[in-house]
Amino acid sequence: MLHSNLGNPEGPSPLRAPFAAHKALIPLLAPSSLFQNIPESGHKYYLQFSTEDYRTGEDAGNCLATVLFPKKRSRPVVSIKCSHTKDQKEIQEEDNKFYQRIRHQSKPITASNIPDSYGNIEPALEPVWALAVAGSSSIMWEKSTETLGYFLAQVKSVRQWMRKDDFIEFDYTVLLHEMPTQEIISCHMRLTWLPGQPLKVKHFCAPEGHGAEQGSGAESGSAAGPAAEKGASF
């Protein structure tokens, strides 16, 4: 199964199509698809599907994609082209509004259990959830195989890091729902973003009950409270 990703997205708005494609590609067979067995390479799928805005449900355009699951590696090779219903300028304007909403917080954002046990998300936390969807998409694409797919089930915790530059930065603990095993995978994720630049994601995933023991270095920032020490492990 495949969680589609454009590879190097620039922000939440450009990710409309991939997230909607995620709905279309799990299960793998989209409304229109062809399968090819390439003996020396692996299994290749040719897909055609429509997409929608993952937040509003509005039509976001159509996509054509090829997906190759190589025999000697688990990560799929994806080529995707989408036609969007909104032009690039409109998408950039939405991204900037999104960014300014987060940037102008008077205090660092901290939250837990998004959505709550009833499936609700507070309006003030919708930008935080949108960034979690964008960031976790790259994790799910990396972990997906021909027989395994993932959904973002919940943000267990999130904390904003206050930076001296213009970037926004968050530490997340997210829960991914693995299909069809029904396993819940816990991942720590540090996300950094500035409009017009690619979303940067560093992550570590471990089985339930295990802490992150390794990770990659992080850019400078500050956060108050115990979670700051936790974030430093990235």
RAUR-V454594 format. One record per helix or strand of 3 or more residues. SS is the DSSP state (H for helix, E for strand). FROM is the first residue (numbers start at 1). TO is the last residue. If there is no record, write none. Layout:
ss=SS from=FROM to=TO
ss=SS from=FROM to=TO
This chain:
ss=H from=13 to=25
ss=E from=32 to=38
ss=E from=42 to=52
ss=E from=59 to=70
ss=E from=77 to=84
ss=H from=88 to=103
ss=E from=110 to=114
ss=H from=123 to=143
ss=E from=149 to=162
ss=E from=168 to=179
ss=E from=184 to=193
ss=E from=200 to=206
ss=H from=227 to=231
